[in-house]
Amino acid sequence: MGAVSFDVYRVMTVCTGNICRSPIAEIVLRDRFEAAGLGDRVVIDSSGVSDEEHGNPVDRRARRVLAEHGYDTGDGHRAHQVTAAEVAGRDLLLPMTAHHARVLRRLAARAGFDGDRSGRGPLGDGPTMPRPAR
């Protein structure tokens, strides 16, 4: 029997500046996928819709929360603004707010992204689109 091949599933978490929420989500999701034995099949990264924090590390308060819960604290992380190419290159985008989702949809349109074979885009357009917590 031959080896089974698979494509890596690419997920990006997105917030405003890429120093708090999205890096926390990236780190926690990566840990959970690795714990489930899927670390080699799912790649997680993060970005922000703004460039205001470009190059900055994870915020000290976010690092503290991560450490308090036993997670990696994001050493080496540097904030960056999401690009249209990144949007088109992900299988799933997890925006932290409705505003972030709107920005991602505009970037997807600019990249000419028309969704995957199911006709759904990486934002899960449709009834399964997660609603932001209020």
C-alpha positions, 0 to 999 in steps of 0.5 A: 500500500502506498503512502497517503498524500495530503495537502496542508490546511492553512489557517490564519487568525486576524485582528487589528494590529497582530500583537494581541488577539490573533497571536494568542489565537495562533498559538493556542490553535497551533498547540491544540492541533499539535496535541491532536496529532495534526501539527504536520497537517495544519499550518497556523499563522496570524496577521493584522488588518492595520500596519500600525504595529508592524514589526512589534512583538506580542503585547506584554499583556498577551504574553502574560495571559499565554504564560499563565495558561501554560502556552508558548509566549510568542517569542520571535513573533513580529506583527505584520499587516495581512496581504491579498496574497495571504488571504488568497493563500489560506484555506480558512481565515478567522477574523476577530471582529466583523470589521476584520472580516470586511477588510479580508473580504475586500482583500480577497476581491482585490486578489481575484479570489473566487472561493474554493471548489465548494464555492465558499471562500476562506472566510466561510461565507455563508451560515457557518461564518462565526459571529464575533463575541460581544 
